Amino acid sequence: MAELIDGRLIAKELRAAVKAQVEVLQGYNVVPGLAVILVGDDPASEIYVRNKGRAAEKVGVAAQTIRYAADLSEAEVIAKIAELNADPAIDAILVQSPLPEHMNEQHIQEAISPEKDVDGFHPENVGKLFANRHGFFPVANTPRGVMTMLHHEHVELAGKNAVVVGRSVLVGTPMFALLQRENATVSLLHKYTPDALRHQLLRQADIIVVATGVPELIKAEDVQPGAVVIDVGINRMEDGHLVGDVDFAAVEPIAGKITPVPGGVGPMTIATLLETTVELAAQHHDVTLEAGWQNI
Amino acid sequence: MAELIDGRLIAKELRAAVKAQVEVLQGYNVVPGLAVILVGDDPASEIYVRNKGRAAEKVGVAAQTIRYAADLSEAEVIAKIAELNADPAIDAILVQSPLPEHMNEQHIQEAISPEKDVDGFHPENVGKLFANRHGFFPVANTPRGVMTMLHHEHVELAGKNAVVVGRSVLVGTPMFALLQRENATVSLLHKYTPDALRHQLLRQADIIVVATGVPELIKAEDVQPGAVVIDVGINRMEDGHLVGDVDFAAVEPIAGKITPVPGGVGPMTIATLLETTVELAAQHHDVTLEAGWQNI
């Protein structure tokens, strides 16, 4: 029986740590400001954006949501971003995905100032991560949240064999960098990895992080006894229930530690977004804070 | 007996392809310009810089070397870079490593305009590589040269198991990205990888790229029959002879293809530097060229 890694609990601790940091900033007359741009009326995006706003409010981050109709031009979004880049009350800018098809996501990501790029998607921030730059810069929040979970659970990384399945720019690719930066040996698997090679590499892993969007891809035979299994996937099945990218019922008896779905990685993303927002605010006002995960 | 991958021959073909591209550019009245900044009097750097200048001249690239004494300030180097960034005759800027200890290499790398960053070290270019950006941007020349060798030798990458040993920002890290971009499954090993794990992962690899600076680290038992072995290392032994990071005599009978040292990866770096210089020039003047390696 694996130990469950309780994302709801860790996210709650992280939000409390972030709230304490916000209070430190208030002592300097700084209120961290987050701007969320939402284009169109995708119902899932509406829910995410509302949840982000509520979570921000609870920790004392001033969040504003800027809503646009789906037929807005790319140039208008970019003009709004330029305005937010110049606004001293805004520390963090987030453009909710997905964008309407007539917009180029890369143009929009690159319009956000790297200093306010709370999602860590700007090539300059991605590059700092892979070029092993020192100092603070924003990193994609979901993989960063996974690192917080691993630290919270005291999972040893240095010298360990880690396998990341899925190479998205949002999760798998920065996850690779964050694990190897802490001296794990990391393999990055993806849709062109043959099944036999995937099974072989997974079975040797001490730490597995899966972010593929393939329901229950990871089976019992993919996991060695005692492995730490982090499931970033969240897939809604036809009957409405949610499953991860790991066959939880089969893997849980074998793994050493495992995240459930829901209640695992999911709650960490917004908490980490707030952590990054507060760090950006601290940087903009030259205030030194301790990293959130070190406090929890 | 492995097939030898002859870097001298491939580099010669690449230089000829680059020369042909320079001639295409001349038809548009464009002469690619490369500026090399050399600070101090490190004798090895002197030789590298001289070789770069000669190779540039032979393919029709206008190269200038700017020499400074070792006690120059960082600000003066950065001022010179700003001048070169603004100079329309210069398409590519390279600062020879190592720099004197009082200079911060990262500051200097970031001072070079990403559009003239022929080494591909600027975080924005590193980020484009790892964020899977489309279109041309410069990539570190040594790993890019390794890709040219693999393409030249028709080594299949998609679906293959590749292991990169060494995670430097110059070689191993971009090598990882370039291999996985062509759909290999890649593991990145480094000095914190335990010996047993290194042996295990290497023995399963279809393609091995080694860039560690550890003489003859890779032994016969690390290589499965038929594997492609690329040795980026070049180490001068006490008696003066050069060895790679692979125990060539032991591995050569087992590998499918292997690069010798010297005469393997070494000659590719300068040829690829010229290829990148010409591509930057083409980009600055809106001329479309075919990629060099596609011509050879």
Interface residues (C-beta under 8 A of the other chain):
Chain A: Q106 F121 H122 P123 E124 N125 V126 G127 K128 L129 F130 A131 N132 R133 A158 G159 N161 R167 V169 T173 F176 A177 Q180 N183 T185 V186 S187 L188 L189 H190 Y192 T193 P194 L197 R198 Q200 L201 Q204
Chain B: Q106 F121 H122 P123 E124 N125 V126 G127 K128 L129 F130 A131 N132 R133 A158 G159 N161 R167 V169 T173 F176 A177 Q180 N183 T185 V186 S187 L188 L189 H190 Y192 T193 P194 L197 R198 Q200 L201 Q204
